[in-house]
Amino acid sequence: MTMTRESILEALKKITDPLGGGDIVSAGIVRALDVEGDTVRFVLEIDPAKAETYGPVRDAAEAAARSAGASSVSAVLTAHSAKAPPDLKPARKPAPKGPQKVPGVDRIIAIASGKGGVGKSTVAANLACALVAEGRRVGLLDADVYGPSQPRMLGVSGRPASPDGKTILPLRNHGVTMMSIGLMVKEGQAVVWRGPMLMGALQQMLMQVQWGALDVLIVDLPPGTGDVQLTLAQKVHVDGAIVVSTPQDVALLDARKGIDMFGQLKVPVLGLIENMSTHICSNCGHEEHIFGHGGVKAEAERLGVPLLAEIPLHLDIRVASDGGVPVVVSHPESAQAGVFRKLARDLVARGLA
């Protein structure tokens, strides 16, 4: 009989919730179930105060999964890390106070946006590749846990290895060392986590990934002002943030909130980027500012920070990103790539990357 997600769930339904009386699946305790080949991984989300009570439940759940055909099972209690695999376990030691340096990483730059859909991840991927072209040692952390896109944009697939069960080995393509939660779940599978699990995963991707010696680590943040941004600023030393916006007023309203957030977190804003700044017709060459123009520049002037780049709305940028080869790599001599290369050179010249 072929092992499936459904067959594993049926096996887990035979395990009783010691506090609720029903089974652990119906009680909503089983989370993030992943069945890959003959390997099963899942989380038992419990009250931290009840960790000892649920230790035997975890053992029984692992045994049930094996009885359903799994040869390798990793079950994690969100409140207990003794048997957790490296891709999910929360930190065992008390977190040090204050922001820490990531081992081997000279600088960290966060790429942020106030709202989704403004091209923040596209900017992050192309900037990382552009910095590599400038001779820098570059890492890219995809911190958008709920919507990871960097594996697709950088053409990276496969599951990161952990030779010692503690350290995670990142993957690499186009000269960029990359880590993403998207490499740990199946494509299309939702990550349904509450804040504490999300923050634990972020800390682990920062501190337990073997980044090696990097000049700069680019962190692709999720849109908005939430747990990931707060955790990043509180746990590690962030040298600065770049805020990406499109020209229209609605996008700028949200971008201002992101800028204010970094001010509250005492993270310097290195500058703003106006994405989809202008469109040039591929047939006639007519240039048109279809989303408006000048709003991001005016906002940068108001804040006293540089307008780092005006990136055009161009088909090649989108096609290259979808194809896993950013335009900086796929069309290195194009005007579109030139914008990102100039951005990278400017950051290097300022000693920021």
C-alpha positions, 0 to 999 in steps of 0.5 A: 500500500502506497503511503500518502498524506491521508494514510498518515493522518488516519494513523495519527487519528488513532492517537488520543489527545491526553488533555482534550480526550479526542484524537490529535488530528481532530484537536488541531494539534498536528501541523505542517505535515509533510510526506516526501517519499518514505519520510514524514515530518510534522509538528505537534503544536501544544501549550508550552506548559504541557511539554512533559505531558505530550512527550509520550504522545509524540513518541506514539505519533512517530510509531503510528507514522512508521506503522503506516509505512514511513521509514523516517519520521521527525515529529516536533513539539513546538515547546520541546526541541530534544528530537526536532530536526534542524529545519524546524526546531526552536532554539534550545539555549536561551536567546542572548540579549540584544541583536547579535552578529550572524557568524561569518557575515559582515553586513546584513541588508533588509529588502522591505516593502509596505505592501505586496506586489511591488517587486521586492523579491525581484529586486532582492534576487537581482541585487544579490546577483549584481553584487556577485558580479561586483565581486562580493560574497553574497547570501540571500535569506528568503524570510517571506515564510508564508510566500517564499519566492526566491527558490523559483527566482534563483532557480534553486531546488532540493532540500538543504542537508544537515550533516550533523543534525544541527547545522544546515547547509544552504544551497547556491546558484548564480554565485549566491548562497541561498536559504528559504523555507520554500526549500523545506516544504513542497511547492504549493504547500501552505505554511500554517504557523503561528508567530512563535513557530515563524520566529523560531524558524527565522532565528534558525535560518539566520544562526544555524545555517552555515553561511560561510564567509559573506560580505553581505547577507540580503534578507528578503522580508515579507511585506508589511510590518509584522513578526518577521521584521520585529524578530530580525531587528531584535535578534540580529544586527541589521546594517540597514534597510532598503524600501521598495515601492511603486510610484502610485500613492496607495503603495507609498502610503504603505511604504511610509509605514514600513519606513516608520517601522524601521525608525522605531526598530532603530534600523537605518533606511539606506534608501528607497527604490522606485520599481515599475518606474516607467514603461517603454513600448517595445514596438514604438519606443514611447516612454510612459509612466503608467503608475505615476512618477516622482512620488518615491523620489519626493518621499526620499527627499522628505526623509533625507535618504537617497533614491537608490534606483528607478527600475523600469517595468520590463517584460525581460525582468519578469520572464527572467525571474520566473525562469530562475535566471535573474535579468542581471544574469540572463541579460547582463548587457541590457539596460534593465540589468544595468540599473541593478548593477549601478545599484550594486556599485553604489552600495559597494562604494558607500561601504554598505555591501 
